[in-house]
Amino acid sequence: MRRREFIGLIGGAAACPVIARAQQPNRNRRVGALWPFAEGNPEGQAQFTTFRQGLRELGWGEVQVEGRWGGGDVERTRAHAAELVALSPDVIFAYFNAQLGPLASATRTIPIVFVGASDPVGAGYVASMSRPGGNITGFTLYEPTLAGKWLGVLKEVTPGLARVALLINPDTAILRGTFYSKEFEVAATSFGIEPVIAKVFSAADIEATMRSLGKQPPSGIIVAPDTFSEINGDLIVALAAEHRVPAVYAISRFAKRGGLMSYGPSTTDAIKRAAAYVDRILRGEKPAELPVQAPVKFDLVVNTKVAKALGLTLPESFLLRADEVME
């Protein structure tokens, strides 16, 4: 049985609560949440609302949720992680690897539910996917094979593609940016495309990369998901448009705010599932016994207005496969 099928099987079994729902919640409980966004970021607030709404629907409407906002700053994120641990909440929610790492270092006793840690076993956060064994569990979003899928959809809408860059920041990306690189290079070879690993550490680096690709048409870019790309999302989208570089993103928000297209797991769905795990822990279950689950919902979002601006003609079959077409 393949790994995804196995985890999907145990994940489905784990979705059935073993604690009676008749049990009344303790209204004095406290939940922490550490986010990569700046506090005023609309997308971050929308995700926070999704998380709190999930808890409300499960009977925790009056529970205090302490949110902290790292804004992409490594030191600030560490400080906020320490603050949340010092508050001794009953559970802490962590978004992505950059938030989970500091929290995991700060406590081995407070339960942590994550979304987006791509290799929790390899990173040492959990003992195994089926039985995490410690104080951490949650939901993965991305795996290396997605690199080939991103390249495939980019090739489909830009048939003459000659080179594609994988945009990563080794300081914030999982495994220092190597998580997707092998699959990316293998897929590029199979498509007859030149693979480029574009390491970026600042806004200036992003601009230089986009300018270079724009001067070498037909080139494209894959924007790997991590805290750096989240924080610089608007800039990346704007520069891709300015330099006429077809881009594929892992998160649907990028396509909805002016990117060409996105393909990846639904973060909204994963956050709702994470809220259900928080609920189960608050009711007495142990994170050590809640399996780490893989994503179950993937979305392809296409922005036809951007495609037209880039001079791309999207195949009808491609548009029919899309979960959302923005015009």
C-alpha positions as CSV (number, residue, x, y, z in Angstrom):
1,M,0.0,0.0,0.0
2,R,1.3,3.4,-0.9
3,R,2.2,5.9,1.9
4,R,-0.5,8.4,0.9
5,E,-3.2,5.6,0.8
6,F,-2.0,4.3,4.2
7,I,-2.1,7.7,5.9
8,G,-5.4,8.5,4.2
9,L,-6.8,5.2,5.6
10,I,-5.7,5.8,9.2
11,G,-6.7,9.5,8.9
12,G,-10.2,8.5,8.0
13,A,-10.4,6.2,10.9
14,A,-9.0,8.8,13.2
15,A,-11.7,11.3,12.2
16,C,-14.2,9.5,14.4
17,P,-14.0,11.0,17.9
18,V,-13.5,8.5,20.7
19,I,-14.5,11.0,23.4
20,A,-18.3,11.4,23.8
21,R,-19.5,14.7,22.4
22,A,-22.0,15.0,25.2
23,Q,-19.1,16.1,27.4
24,Q,-19.4,19.8,28.1
25,P,-16.4,22.0,27.3
26,N,-14.5,23.8,30.0
27,R,-15.0,27.5,29.1
28,N,-11.7,28.4,30.9
29,R,-9.5,26.7,28.3
30,R,-7.0,28.7,26.4
31,V,-5.6,28.1,22.9
32,G,-2.5,29.7,21.3
33,A,-1.9,30.3,17.6
34,L,1.3,31.3,15.9
35,W,1.0,32.8,12.4
36,P,3.5,33.9,9.7
37,F,1.6,37.0,8.7
38,A,1.8,40.5,9.9
39,E,-1.1,41.2,12.3
40,G,-3.0,43.5,9.9
41,N,-2.6,41.2,6.9
42,P,-6.1,40.5,5.5
43,E,-5.2,36.9,4.5
44,G,-3.8,36.1,7.9
45,Q,-6.9,37.5,9.6
46,A,-9.1,35.4,7.2
47,Q,-7.2,32.2,8.2
48,F,-7.4,33.1,11.9
49,T,-11.2,33.6,11.5
50,T,-11.4,30.2,9.8
51,F,-9.6,28.6,12.8
52,R,-11.8,30.3,15.4
53,Q,-14.9,29.6,13.4
54,G,-13.9,25.9,13.4
55,L,-13.6,25.9,17.1
56,R,-16.9,27.7,17.5
57,E,-18.7,25.1,15.4
58,L,-17.3,22.4,17.7
59,G,-18.6,24.1,20.9
60,W,-15.6,26.3,21.8
61,G,-17.1,29.7,21.0
62,E,-16.1,31.2,24.4
63,V,-12.6,29.8,24.5
64,Q,-9.8,32.4,24.5
65,V,-7.6,32.2,21.5
66,E,-4.2,34.0,21.8
67,G,-2.9,34.9,18.4
68,R,0.7,35.9,17.7
69,W,1.9,37.3,14.4
70,G,5.5,36.7,13.3
71,G,5.3,38.7,10.1
72,G,8.0,36.7,8.4
73,D,10.6,37.8,11.0
74,V,12.6,34.9,12.4
75,E,13.5,36.5,15.7
76,R,10.0,37.9,16.3
77,T,8.6,34.4,15.6
78,R,10.9,32.9,18.2
79,A,9.9,35.6,20.7
80,H,6.2,35.0,20.1
81,A,6.7,31.2,20.4
82,A,8.3,31.8,23.8
83,E,5.4,34.1,24.8
84,L,2.8,31.6,23.9
85,V,4.5,28.8,25.8
86,A,4.9,31.0,28.9
87,L,1.1,31.5,28.8
88,S,0.7,27.7,29.3
89,P,-2.3,27.3,27.0
90,D,-4.0,24.0,26.7
91,V,-3.1,23.6,23.0
92,I,-1.0,25.7,20.5
93,F,-1.7,25.9,16.8
94,A,1.3,26.3,14.5
95,Y,1.2,27.4,10.9
96,F,4.0,26.1,8.6
97,N,7.5,24.9,9.6
98,A,8.8,28.3,10.5
99,Q,6.3,28.6,13.3
100,L,6.4,24.9,14.4
101,G,10.2,24.8,14.8
102,P,10.5,27.5,17.6
103,L,7.4,26.1,19.4
104,A,8.8,22.6,19.3
105,S,12.1,23.8,20.8
106,A,10.2,25.8,23.5
107,T,8.0,23.0,24.9
108,R,7.8,19.2,25.0
109,T,4.6,19.1,27.1
110,I,2.1,21.6,25.7
111,P,0.2,19.9,22.8
112,I,0.9,21.4,19.4
113,V,-1.3,21.0,16.3
114,F,0.4,22.1,13.1
115,V,-0.6,22.7,9.5
116,G,2.0,22.6,6.7
117,A,5.1,20.9,8.2
118,S,6.2,19.0,5.1
119,D,8.5,16.4,6.6
120,P,7.6,16.1,10.3
121,V,9.3,12.8,10.8
122,G,12.6,13.8,9.1
123,A,12.6,17.1,11.1
124,G,12.2,15.1,14.3
125,Y,8.8,16.6,15.3
126,V,7.1,13.2,15.4
127,A,8.2,9.6,15.7
128,S,6.0,8.4,12.9
129,M,3.0,9.6,10.8
130,S,0.6,7.0,12.3
131,R,1.7,7.5,15.9
132,P,3.5,10.8,16.6
133,G,4.5,9.7,20.1
134,G,5.0,13.2,21.6
135,N,3.2,16.5,22.1
136,I,3.0,17.3,18.4
137,T,0.6,16.2,15.6
138,G,-1.1,17.8,12.7
139,F,-1.6,18.0,9.0
140,T,1.0,18.0,6.2
141,L,0.3,20.1,3.0
142,Y,3.2,19.6,0.6
143,E,5.3,16.8,-0.6
144,P,8.2,16.7,-3.1
145,T,6.1,15.2,-5.9
146,L,4.1,18.4,-6.2
147,A,7.1,20.0,-7.9
148,G,6.4,17.8,-11.0
149,K,2.7,18.7,-10.9
150,W,3.5,22.4,-10.8
151,L,5.8,22.0,-13.7
152,G,3.3,20.0,-15.6
153,V,0.5,22.6,-15.4
154,L,2.9,25.4,-16.3
155,K,4.1,23.4,-19.4
156,E,0.4,22.8,-20.3
157,V,-0.4,26.5,-20.6
158,T,3.0,27.5,-22.0
159,P,3.9,24.6,-24.4
160,G,7.1,26.3,-25.7
161,L,8.5,26.7,-22.2
162,A,12.3,26.5,-22.3
163,R,13.3,27.1,-18.7
164,V,11.6,27.2,-15.3
165,A,13.0,28.6,-12.1
166,L,12.0,27.2,-8.7
167,L,11.9,30.2,-6.3
168,I,13.0,29.4,-2.8
169,N,14.6,31.0,0.3
170,P,16.9,28.5,1.9
171,D,16.6,30.4,5.2
172,T,12.9,29.7,5.5
173,A,12.2,26.8,3.2
174,I,12.1,23.2,4.5
175,L,15.4,21.3,4.3
176,R,17.0,24.7,3.3
177,G,15.2,24.6,0.0
178,T,16.1,21.1,-1.1
179,F,12.8,19.6,-0.4
180,Y,11.4,20.0,-3.9
181,S,14.7,20.3,-5.9
182,K,15.3,16.6,-6.9
183,E,11.7,16.1,-8.1
184,F,11.8,19.4,-9.9
185,E,15.0,18.6,-11.8
186,V,13.8,15.1,-12.7
187,A,10.4,16.5,-14.0
188,A,12.2,19.3,-15.9
189,T,14.4,16.8,-17.7
190,S,11.4,14.7,-18.7
191,F,9.7,17.8,-20.2
192,G,12.9,18.9,-21.9
193,I,13.0,22.1,-19.8
194,E,16.1,23.7,-18.2
195,P,15.6,23.7,-14.4
196,V,16.9,26.7,-12.5
197,I,17.1,26.8,-8.7
198,A,16.5,30.5,-7.8
199,K,17.7,31.2,-4.3
200,V,16.3,34.5,-3.0
201,F,16.8,36.1,0.4
202,S,15.3,39.6,-0.2
203,A,12.9,41.6,-2.3
204,A,15.9,42.7,-4.4
205,D,16.7,39.1,-5.1
206,I,13.1,38.4,-6.2
207,E,13.3,41.4,-8.6
208,A,16.6,40.3,-10.1
209,T,15.3,36.8,-10.7
210,M,12.1,38.0,-12.4
211,R,14.1,40.4,-14.5
212,S,16.5,37.7,-15.6
213,L,13.6,35.3,-16.6
214,G,11.8,38.1,-18.4
215,K,14.8,38.7,-20.6
216,Q,15.0,35.0,-21.5
217,P,11.6,34.0,-22.9
218,P,10.0,31.6,-22.9
219,S,10.7,31.2,-19.2
220,G,8.4,30.4,-16.2
221,I,8.6,30.2,-12.5
222,I,7.3,28.0,-9.7
223,V,6.9,29.8,-6.3
224,A,7.5,27.2,-3.6
225,P,5.3,27.6,-0.5
226,D,6.9,28.9,2.7
227,T,6.8,31.9,5.0
228,F,9.0,34.0,2.7
229,S,6.8,33.6,-0.3
230,E,3.7,34.3,1.8
231,I,5.1,37.6,3.1
232,N,6.4,38.7,-0.3
233,G,3.4,37.4,-2.2
234,D,2.1,40.7,-3.6
235,L,5.6,41.7,-4.8
236,I,6.1,38.3,-6.5
237,V,2.8,38.5,-8.3
238,A,3.5,42.1,-9.4
239,L,7.0,41.3,-10.7
240,A,5.8,38.3,-12.6
241,A,3.2,40.4,-14.4
242,E,5.7,43.3,-15.0
243,H,8.3,41.0,-16.6
244,R,5.7,38.8,-18.2
245,V,6.8,35.5,-16.6
246,P,4.1,32.8,-16.4
247,A,4.0,31.6,-12.7
248,V,2.4,28.8,-10.8
249,Y,1.8,29.1,-7.1
250,A,1.1,26.5,-4.4
251,I,-1.6,28.6,-2.7
252,S,-4.9,29.7,-4.2
253,R,-4.6,33.2,-2.7
254,F,-1.8,34.1,-5.1
255,A,-4.1,33.4,-8.2
256,K,-6.9,35.3,-6.6
257,R,-4.7,38.4,-6.1
258,G,-3.3,38.5,-9.6
259,G,-1.2,35.4,-10.2
260,L,-1.6,33.3,-13.3
261,M,-2.6,30.1,-11.5
262,S,-2.2,28.0,-8.4
263,Y,-2.3,24.3,-7.7
264,G,-2.1,22.8,-4.2
265,P,-3.8,21.6,-1.1
266,S,-6.5,23.8,0.4
267,T,-5.1,25.5,3.5
268,T,-8.6,26.5,4.5
269,D,-9.6,22.9,4.6
270,A,-6.4,22.0,6.5
271,I,-7.0,24.7,9.1
272,K,-10.6,23.4,9.7
273,R,-9.2,19.9,10.2
274,A,-6.6,21.3,12.6
275,A,-9.4,23.0,14.6
276,A,-11.0,19.5,14.9
277,Y,-7.8,18.1,16.3
278,V,-7.6,21.0,18.8
279,D,-11.1,20.1,19.8
280,R,-10.2,16.5,20.4
281,I,-7.2,17.4,22.5
282,L,-9.2,19.8,24.6
283,R,-11.7,16.9,25.2
284,G,-9.0,14.6,26.5
285,E,-7.3,12.9,23.6
286,K,-3.5,12.9,23.3
287,P,-1.5,14.3,20.4
288,A,0.8,11.3,20.6
289,E,-2.1,9.1,19.5
290,L,-3.6,11.3,16.8
291,P,-2.0,10.4,13.4
292,V,-0.4,13.1,11.2
293,Q,-2.7,13.3,8.2
294,A,-2.1,14.2,4.5
295,P,-4.2,16.7,2.6
296,V,-7.4,15.5,1.1
297,K,-8.5,18.6,-0.9
298,F,-6.5,20.1,-3.8
299,D,-7.5,23.1,-5.8
300,L,-6.5,24.3,-9.3
301,V,-7.3,28.0,-9.6
302,V,-6.8,29.8,-13.0
303,N,-6.8,33.5,-13.6
304,T,-7.9,34.0,-17.3
305,K,-7.4,37.8,-17.1
306,V,-3.7,37.3,-16.3
307,A,-3.4,34.6,-19.0
308,K,-4.8,37.0,-21.6
309,A,-2.4,39.8,-20.4
310,L,0.5,37.3,-20.9
311,G,-0.7,36.3,-24.4
312,L,-1.5,32.8,-23.3
313,T,-4.4,30.7,-24.8
314,L,-5.6,28.3,-22.2
315,P,-6.7,24.9,-23.5
316,E,-10.4,24.2,-23.0
317,S,-9.6,20.9,-21.3
318,F,-7.4,22.7,-18.8
319,L,-10.1,25.2,-17.9
320,L,-12.6,22.4,-17.5
321,R,-10.3,20.7,-14.9
322,A,-9.9,23.9,-12.9
323,D,-11.8,24.1,-9.6
324,E,-12.1,27.9,-10.0
325,V,-11.7,30.1,-13.1
326,M,-11.3,33.7,-12.4
327,E,-12.2,36.1,-15.2
